[in-house]
Amino acid sequence: MHRQDFITEIPKAELHLHIEGSLEPELMFALARRNRVSIPFSSIEDVRQAYQFTKLQDFLDIYYAGADVLLTAEDFRDLAVAYFDRAAADGVTHAEIFFDPQTHTLRGVPFDVVMEGLLAGVEDARRRHGMSVLLILCFLRHLDEDSAFATFRSAEKWFGQISGVGLDSSEVGHPPSKFAKVFAAAADAGLKRVAHAGEEGPPAYVYEALDILRVDRLDHGNRSLEDPFLISRLARDAMTLTVCPLSNLKLCVVEDLRNHPIDIMLEKGLRATLNSDDPAYFGGYVAENYRALVDAGKLSNRDVATLARNSFLGSFLNDEALTHQLERLDAFLLRHTAAL
């Protein structure tokens, strides 16, 4: 089997995907026309030129501007369907996607509209692709905890369709401890907890995510490698890290993928996974993130198989569904042992 086919076809989960970050320029323009929304770009090429940012805040400014075209349940459904189609083509059989309700409610879009649209997209993914999907509500860390609590209360009637809460947006200056109370409330409600930490922020933010927010999974976590004790702890506790290589490259977390630490993470026994983060902005969906690291000489096919297995082990699937996904992966690997 050709290496590219192996990467695309191996069953995998995606655990770090911001659905708003999958808004491709073509869909952005289509929704702007449909909703008669003015956007600060005159062409699709202008949008792509604007994507030549070099730091997180520049990206976030464009990200939030693009979200202005999302107004109706149909818009959110179309956004989700477009992502799931791309993910299914990349071999994703299970996805746990982030959504940022505050990005929309602050513009006057009701929380219920966001949920209705996303759930319609999730149903389409299940029906057409056989994909399982979980939703994770993220709080914007540049806003205050009162705003997060207001969002949490708006979400209560949807808790049966939401699997967890997360923490994203600008990391530096907004430590995880800022959201200790709302994360405790989420734990009391039986929701899983994840948080971005150790992307731009220091290892201290990772400790806060672990010890104060009591996260079940760590998003990014690259800078954990600066602290040997933290590395040992993450490995011992089998804490999943949702690593995003093309995002790391685009936001200058690493200068070159040949210097990406994914191989070090695996060598040190960390349960790393590969994900696309905001693929429309960072230039690649999940298989392209795998392929980029293989092409950079950082991963073998055996490593790819390990990362795919980690993606399921780090998921929030129940035991029965997890067993099914792992059996599916094992069957694939048995058919393609020559590639390993």
Backbone torsions as a table, in degrees:
resi	resn	phi	psi	omega
1	MET	NA	136.1	177.3
2	HIS	-64.6	143.8	-175.7
3	ARG	-57.6	-40.4	180.0
4	GLN	-64.0	-39.3	177.7
5	ASP	-65.5	-38.7	178.7
6	PHE	-60.2	-45.3	-178.9
7	ILE	-63.8	-42.4	-177.2
8	THR	-72.0	-39.4	-170.1
9	GLU	-89.5	-20.1	-178.8
10	ILE	-63.1	129.6	178.5
11	PRO	-61.8	138.4	-176.6
12	LYS	-153.5	160.2	172.3
13	ALA	-108.0	151.8	170.0
14	GLU	-114.5	125.4	-172.0
15	LEU	-116.2	-2.6	-177.8
16	HIS	-140.8	87.9	-177.9
17	LEU	-143.5	118.5	175.2
18	HIS	-88.9	115.3	-173.6
19	ILE	-61.1	-35.7	176.7
20	GLU	-64.4	-25.4	179.4
21	GLY	-82.4	2.8	174.8
22	SER	-102.1	12.6	-178.6
23	LEU	-77.3	98.5	-180.0
24	GLU	-71.4	151.3	-178.8
25	PRO	-53.5	-37.8	-179.2
26	GLU	-62.6	-43.5	179.0
27	LEU	-70.9	-36.5	177.3
28	MET	-56.5	-47.1	-179.8
29	PHE	-67.3	-38.9	179.8
30	ALA	-63.5	-42.2	-179.9
31	LEU	-71.5	-35.1	176.8
32	ALA	-61.0	-41.9	178.0
33	ARG	-66.8	-45.4	-177.1
34	ARG	-61.8	-38.7	-175.8
35	ASN	-98.9	1.1	-179.4
36	ARG	54.8	48.4	178.9
37	VAL	-104.9	133.3	176.6
38	SER	-83.1	131.5	176.8
39	ILE	-122.2	153.2	-173.4
40	PRO	-81.2	36.3	179.8
41	PHE	-137.3	141.5	-179.7
42	SER	-96.9	-14.9	-178.6
43	SER	-156.3	165.8	176.3
44	ILE	-61.7	-36.7	178.5
45	GLU	-63.6	-36.3	176.3
46	ASP	-60.5	-39.6	178.7
47	VAL	-62.8	-46.8	-178.0
48	ARG	-64.6	-34.8	175.7
49	GLN	-64.9	-37.4	179.6
50	ALA	-66.2	-20.3	-178.5
51	TYR	-77.7	4.4	179.5
52	GLN	-86.4	49.7	179.1
53	PHE	-85.4	164.9	-177.1
54	THR	-129.0	1.0	176.8
55	LYS	-147.3	163.0	-171.2
56	LEU	-59.0	-44.3	-175.4
57	GLN	-65.6	-38.2	177.4
58	ASP	-62.0	-40.9	176.3
59	PHE	-62.0	-46.7	-177.0
60	LEU	-61.7	-35.6	179.4
61	ASP	-61.1	-43.3	179.4
62	ILE	-71.7	-39.3	-179.9
63	TYR	-57.2	-47.8	-178.2
64	TYR	-70.8	-33.1	176.5
65	ALA	-65.2	-41.9	179.0
66	GLY	-63.3	-33.6	-178.0
67	ALA	-65.8	-14.7	-178.7
68	ASP	-61.1	-21.4	-178.1
69	VAL	-80.0	-10.5	-177.8
70	LEU	-89.3	107.6	-174.2
71	LEU	-127.1	-32.1	-172.6
72	THR	-117.7	164.7	176.1
73	ALA	-58.6	-37.0	178.1
74	GLU	-61.7	-38.2	178.1
75	ASP	-61.6	-46.3	-178.5
76	PHE	-68.5	-34.8	175.3
77	ARG	-63.4	-47.7	-178.7
78	ASP	-61.9	-39.2	177.2
79	LEU	-60.7	-47.9	-178.1
80	ALA	-66.4	-43.9	-179.8
81	VAL	-59.6	-43.0	179.7
82	ALA	-60.9	-41.9	178.2
83	TYR	-65.3	-47.7	-176.0
84	PHE	-62.8	-34.7	176.4
85	ASP	-62.3	-44.1	178.9
86	ARG	-66.7	-41.6	-178.5
87	ALA	-64.7	-43.1	179.6
88	ALA	-61.3	-38.6	177.6
89	ALA	-65.9	-21.1	178.6
90	ASP	-94.1	8.0	178.0
91	GLY	86.2	12.1	178.7
92	VAL	-77.1	121.7	178.3
93	THR	-107.4	-11.6	176.6
94	HIS	-147.1	134.3	-179.7
95	ALA	-133.0	139.5	173.7
96	GLU	-121.5	105.4	-168.3
97	ILE	-106.9	141.6	174.9
98	PHE	-85.6	146.4	166.3
99	PHE	-137.7	150.7	-173.2
100	ASP	-113.8	83.5	-175.6
101	PRO	-60.3	-32.8	-178.9
102	GLN	-63.2	-31.1	176.0
103	THR	-57.4	-28.8	-174.8
104	HIS	-102.9	-41.6	-178.9
105	THR	-65.4	-31.8	177.8
106	LEU	-68.5	-16.5	175.9
107	ARG	-96.5	3.1	179.5
108	GLY	93.9	5.9	177.2
109	VAL	-86.0	120.4	-176.9
110	PRO	-63.1	145.0	177.2
111	PHE	-53.4	-42.3	-176.9
112	ASP	-61.9	-34.8	178.6
113	VAL	-63.5	-43.1	178.2
114	VAL	-60.0	-49.1	-177.6
115	MET	-64.2	-44.0	-178.6
116	GLU	-60.8	-41.8	179.5
117	GLY	-68.1	-45.4	-179.9
118	LEU	-64.0	-41.9	-179.5
119	LEU	-65.6	-33.2	174.6
120	ALA	-64.6	-38.8	176.1
121	GLY	-66.6	-39.0	177.4
122	VAL	-62.1	-43.5	179.6
123	GLU	-62.8	-39.6	177.3
124	ASP	-61.9	-41.4	179.2
125	ALA	-63.8	-39.9	178.5
126	ARG	-66.7	-43.3	-174.8
127	ARG	-71.7	-45.5	-173.4
128	ARG	-90.0	-29.5	-175.0
129	HIS	-115.5	-7.6	-175.8
130	GLY	65.7	22.8	-176.4
131	MET	-87.6	137.8	171.3
132	SER	-92.2	144.5	-174.1
133	VAL	-140.7	136.8	171.7
134	LEU	-122.5	147.0	-179.5
135	LEU	-106.6	136.9	178.1
136	ILE	-124.0	117.5	179.8
137	LEU	-80.2	124.2	-179.9
138	CYS	-105.8	140.3	171.8
139	PHE	-92.4	140.8	177.6
140	LEU	-84.2	116.5	-170.4
141	ARG	-74.9	-15.2	176.8
142	HIS	-79.1	-10.0	172.8
143	LEU	-93.8	170.0	-176.6
144	ASP	-86.3	170.9	-176.2
145	GLU	-69.7	-26.9	176.1
146	ASP	-61.0	-40.7	177.2
147	SER	-64.4	-39.0	177.2
148	ALA	-63.3	-41.7	178.8
149	PHE	-64.5	-38.1	177.9
150	ALA	-62.1	-41.1	177.2
151	THR	-65.5	-42.4	178.7
152	PHE	-58.4	-42.8	179.6
153	ARG	-67.4	-37.3	177.2
154	SER	-64.0	-27.5	-176.3
155	ALA	-84.7	-12.2	-169.4
156	GLU	-55.5	-40.0	-177.9
157	LYS	-71.1	-12.6	-179.6
158	TRP	-103.8	6.7	-174.7
159	PHE	-58.3	-24.6	177.0
160	GLY	-68.7	-19.6	179.9
161	GLN	-109.7	0.3	178.9
162	ILE	-115.0	129.4	-175.4
163	SER	-93.5	-23.6	-176.7
164	GLY	-166.8	176.8	174.6
165	VAL	-121.5	153.8	179.1
166	GLY	-137.4	-178.9	-177.1
167	LEU	-140.1	119.0	-178.4
168	ASP	-139.6	-166.2	-175.8
169	SER	81.4	-161.4	-170.7
170	SER	-57.6	120.6	-174.9
171	GLU	-85.5	-48.8	-174.1
172	VAL	-64.4	130.3	-179.1
173	GLY	87.5	-1.7	-179.2
174	HIS	-133.4	74.8	-175.4
175	PRO	-65.6	154.9	178.6
176	PRO	-53.6	-33.8	-177.6
177	SER	-59.3	-20.9	177.4
178	LYS	-59.0	-22.4	-174.6
179	PHE	-118.3	27.1	-175.9
180	ALA	-59.3	-42.6	-174.7
181	LYS	-70.5	-42.5	-178.3
182	VAL	-70.6	-31.8	175.7
183	PHE	-69.9	-35.2	175.8
184	ALA	-64.2	-39.7	177.5
185	ALA	-64.0	-39.0	177.6
186	ALA	-63.9	-40.3	177.4
187	ALA	-62.8	-42.7	178.6
188	ASP	-62.4	-29.6	179.5
189	ALA	-83.3	0.0	177.7
190	GLY	83.5	16.6	-179.9
191	LEU	-91.0	145.7	172.7
192	LYS	-69.4	158.6	-179.7
193	ARG	-130.0	133.3	174.2
194	VAL	-135.0	162.8	178.7
195	ALA	-158.0	141.2	169.8
196	HIS	-70.8	127.7	178.3
197	ALA	-160.5	141.2	177.6
198	GLY	76.6	22.8	170.2
199	GLU	-89.0	-71.8	170.5
200	GLU	-97.6	-29.2	-179.0
201	GLY	-74.4	161.5	-174.7
202	PRO	-78.3	171.4	175.4
203	PRO	-55.2	-28.3	178.2
204	ALA	-57.9	-32.8	178.1
205	TYR	-68.4	-33.1	177.1
206	VAL	-66.4	-43.7	176.6
207	TYR	-58.6	-42.3	179.5
208	GLU	-64.0	-41.3	178.2
209	ALA	-60.3	-40.0	-179.0
210	LEU	-74.1	-46.4	-168.2
211	ASP	-94.0	-26.0	-178.9
212	ILE	-103.6	-49.1	177.4
213	LEU	-81.3	-18.6	-179.3
214	ARG	53.3	55.4	-176.3
215	VAL	-69.4	151.6	175.0
216	ASP	-91.8	-14.1	-179.2
217	ARG	-157.5	148.0	-175.5
218	LEU	-112.2	123.7	-179.8
219	ASP	-91.6	127.5	-172.1
220	HIS	73.6	-102.4	177.6
221	GLY	83.0	8.5	-176.5
222	ASN	-53.0	-41.8	-173.2
223	ARG	-76.3	-1.7	171.5
224	SER	-58.8	-26.8	-177.2
225	LEU	-68.0	-11.0	177.4
226	GLU	-77.4	-10.3	-173.2
227	ASP	-126.2	104.0	-177.3
228	PRO	-57.0	-38.5	179.2
229	PHE	-64.9	-40.7	179.5
230	LEU	-64.8	-40.1	176.7
231	ILE	-57.5	-48.3	-179.1
232	SER	-61.2	-41.4	-179.6
233	ARG	-64.6	-45.8	-179.5
234	LEU	-62.1	-40.2	179.0
235	ALA	-67.8	-44.7	-179.3
236	ARG	-61.3	-40.5	-176.4
237	ASP	-88.0	2.9	-178.6
238	ALA	51.3	43.3	178.0
239	MET	-76.5	124.6	-179.3
240	THR	-76.6	135.0	173.7
241	LEU	-110.7	128.1	178.7
242	THR	-98.3	94.0	-173.4
243	VAL	-89.4	143.4	-174.4
244	CYS	-131.2	87.2	-169.8
245	PRO	-61.4	-49.1	-177.7
246	LEU	-66.8	-32.6	172.5
247	SER	-63.3	-45.9	178.8
248	ASN	-58.0	-39.5	179.9
249	LEU	-69.3	-47.0	-175.1
250	LYS	-66.5	-34.1	-178.4
251	LEU	-95.1	9.6	174.6
252	CYS	64.0	27.0	168.5
253	VAL	-67.0	-35.0	168.3
254	VAL	-127.1	148.3	-178.6
255	GLU	-85.4	-23.2	-176.2
256	ASP	-153.2	137.8	-179.5
257	LEU	-65.2	-18.0	174.4
258	ARG	-68.2	-14.3	177.4
259	ASN	-106.2	8.2	-179.0
260	HIS	-66.7	142.1	-174.5
261	PRO	-85.2	12.2	-174.8
262	ILE	-58.9	-38.9	-179.6
263	ASP	-67.2	-35.2	177.2
264	ILE	-66.6	-41.3	178.0
265	MET	-58.1	-45.5	179.9
266	LEU	-67.5	-40.8	179.1
267	GLU	-60.8	-34.4	-178.4
268	LYS	-87.3	6.2	174.6
269	GLY	80.9	17.7	178.5
270	LEU	-79.0	143.5	179.4
271	ARG	-84.6	74.5	179.9
272	ALA	-83.3	150.7	173.6
273	THR	-133.2	161.4	177.7
274	LEU	-113.0	138.8	-173.5
275	ASN	-148.7	169.6	-173.3
276	SER	-105.1	-11.1	173.4
277	ASP	65.8	-92.8	178.9
278	ASP	-128.4	77.2	-165.6
279	PRO	-63.2	-30.5	179.1
280	ALA	-65.8	-28.0	-176.8
281	TYR	-95.6	-26.3	-172.9
282	PHE	-104.9	1.5	169.1
283	GLY	86.3	24.1	176.7
284	GLY	176.5	138.9	174.8
285	TYR	-84.8	-171.4	-163.9
286	VAL	-64.7	-41.8	-179.7
287	ALA	-63.4	-33.8	178.0
288	GLU	-67.3	-29.9	175.2
289	ASN	-68.7	-41.8	174.7
290	TYR	-61.4	-49.1	-173.9
291	ARG	-62.6	-38.3	-178.7
292	ALA	-61.8	-39.1	-179.7
293	LEU	-76.0	-33.3	173.7
294	VAL	-63.4	-46.4	-179.8
295	ASP	-64.2	-28.8	178.6
296	ALA	-80.8	0.3	178.6
297	GLY	79.5	17.6	-176.3
298	LYS	-94.2	-17.9	-173.8
299	LEU	-137.2	141.6	168.3
300	SER	-96.5	171.6	175.1
301	ASN	-61.3	-33.4	177.6
302	ARG	-65.4	-38.3	175.2
303	ASP	-64.0	-40.4	177.4
304	VAL	-57.6	-43.8	178.5
305	ALA	-62.9	-40.1	177.9
306	THR	-62.7	-44.7	-179.7
307	LEU	-64.7	-38.7	177.2
308	ALA	-63.3	-43.4	177.9
309	ARG	-63.2	-43.3	177.9
310	ASN	-58.2	-36.2	-177.4
311	SER	-62.9	-34.7	176.8
312	PHE	-79.0	-41.8	179.6
313	LEU	-62.2	-30.8	-179.6
314	GLY	-88.1	-0.7	-178.1
315	SER	-78.0	172.8	176.9
316	PHE	-103.4	24.8	175.5
317	LEU	-65.5	148.4	173.5
318	ASN	-72.3	169.6	-172.9
319	ASP	-58.5	-42.7	-177.7
320	GLU	-65.3	-45.9	-178.9
321	ALA	-67.7	-37.6	177.8
322	LEU	-63.0	-45.0	178.6
323	THR	-58.6	-42.1	179.5
324	HIS	-61.8	-44.5	-178.8
325	GLN	-66.4	-40.8	179.9
326	LEU	-67.9	-37.1	176.6
327	GLU	-64.2	-38.7	177.7
328	ARG	-63.8	-42.9	177.7
329	LEU	-63.6	-46.2	-178.7
330	ASP	-61.8	-38.5	178.2
331	ALA	-63.5	-41.0	177.3
332	PHE	-62.1	-47.3	-178.2
333	LEU	-65.4	-33.6	177.3
334	LEU	-65.1	-36.9	179.1
335	ARG	-72.8	-20.2	-173.3
336	HIS	-126.2	39.0	-178.9
337	THR	-60.9	-29.9	-178.8
338	ALA	-64.1	-21.9	-178.7
339	ALA	-81.5	-11.7	-174.9
340	LEU	-94.1	NA	NA
